[in-house]
């Protein structure tokens, strides 16, 4: 497998993701951890058409990244914007 990057704005949650609930519990803490230490595990994605990618594994990480974007947060000092490059498999 090869790790590449996809901009945050092109990532969408997948209906196939095993976690079906949308609990925000722990998302803020996960976002804080990602902000301080970086994204340690890449998101698993598949093409979804129209330039988008479905996140098959990593839905909580995606929500944490979007939380950082909404709050103007950073990851290792780099501001998270819609164009932030997210590592994916």
C-alpha positions in Angstrom: 0.0 0.0 0.0 1.1 3.5 -0.7 0.4 6.5 1.5 -0.7 9.6 -0.4 -2.5 12.8 0.6 -6.0 14.1 -0.1 -7.2 17.6 0.9 -9.5 17.6 3.9 -12.4 19.1 1.9 -12.4 16.0 -0.4 -13.0 13.5 2.4 -16.5 12.3 3.3 -17.6 9.7 5.8 -18.6 6.4 4.4 -21.8 4.5 5.0 -19.6 1.4 5.2 -17.7 2.7 8.2 -18.1 0.2 11.1 -18.9 2.9 13.7 -22.4 3.9 12.9 -23.1 6.3 15.7 -22.1 10.0 15.5 -21.2 10.5 19.2 -19.0 13.6 19.7 -17.7 12.0 23.0 -14.0 12.0 22.8 -13.7 14.0 19.5 -12.4 17.1 21.3 -9.7 15.0 23.1 -8.8 13.2 19.9 -8.5 16.6 18.1 -6.2 17.9 20.9 -4.0 14.7 20.6 -3.8 15.1 16.8 -3.0 18.7 17.2 -0.1 18.0 19.6 1.3 14.8 18.0 0.1 14.7 14.4 -2.1 12.2 12.7 -0.3 8.9 13.5 -2.5 6.6 11.4 -3.6 7.4 7.9 -7.2 7.2 6.9 -8.4 4.4 4.7 -10.3 5.7 1.7 -11.8 4.7 -1.6 -12.8 7.0 -4.5 -16.4 8.2 -4.3 -16.7 10.1 -7.6 -16.7 13.8 -8.3 -13.2 14.1 -6.8 -14.4 13.0 -3.3 -13.1 10.1 -1.2 -15.1 8.0 1.2 -13.3 7.3 4.5 -13.8 3.6 5.2 -11.6 3.5 8.4 -10.9 6.6 10.4 -14.2 8.3 10.8 -13.4 9.6 14.3 -10.1 10.9 13.0 -11.9 12.6 10.1 -14.4 14.2 12.6 -11.5 15.4 14.8 -9.7 16.9 11.7 -13.0 18.7 10.8 -13.3 19.9 14.4 -9.8 21.4 14.2 -10.7 23.1 10.9 -13.9 24.6 12.3 -12.1 25.9 15.4 -9.1 27.3 13.5 -6.8 24.7 15.1 -3.4 23.5 14.1 -1.5 20.2 13.7 2.1 20.5 14.8 1.9 24.3 14.2 0.3 24.1 10.8 -3.2 25.6 10.5 -5.9 23.1 9.5 -7.9 24.4 6.5 -10.1 22.8 3.9 -6.9 22.3 1.8 -5.0 20.6 4.6 -3.3 17.5 3.2 -4.5 14.4 5.0 -2.4 11.1 4.7 -4.6 8.3 3.2 -4.2 4.7 2.1 
